[in-house]
């Protein structure tokens, strides 16, 4: 797993455990966990992870709005960071 992917997993962990209101708070939380990232990197990570602000706090989209569809879709959305087609599929 790349350092970028590991950092993004750590971001998801932090956002899932605490109320993060700003990118500065996220940067400070990452530093406490031994990760350092610039504001531009965090901004890209937030966009790629599709984090949203709900009530002023960063959340994963599935956590920001209640799931009304298939519960399996919500479960998959919580676990998938990215996907790519395989070979000739």
C-alpha positions, 0 to 999 in steps of 0.5 A: 500500500502506498504512503498516500493510501496509508495517509488517506486511511488514517484520515478516514480513521481520524474523521470517523473518531473525532469531530474535525472542523477544519483542514488545520485541525485535520493536519494537527490530528495527522501530526499527532499520529505521525503523519505530515501533509501540506494543506494542498495535499489535504485538500486533494485527499478530502476531495478524493475521499469525497468527504463532506461537511455536515453540521460543520464537521468532516464526514464520509458521505455515507455517514453524512446522510442516512442510507435509504437504499440497499444496506449492502450499498452502504456497507460497500461505500464505507469500505471502498476507497477506490476501484479500477477495472481489471485488465480486459474486463 
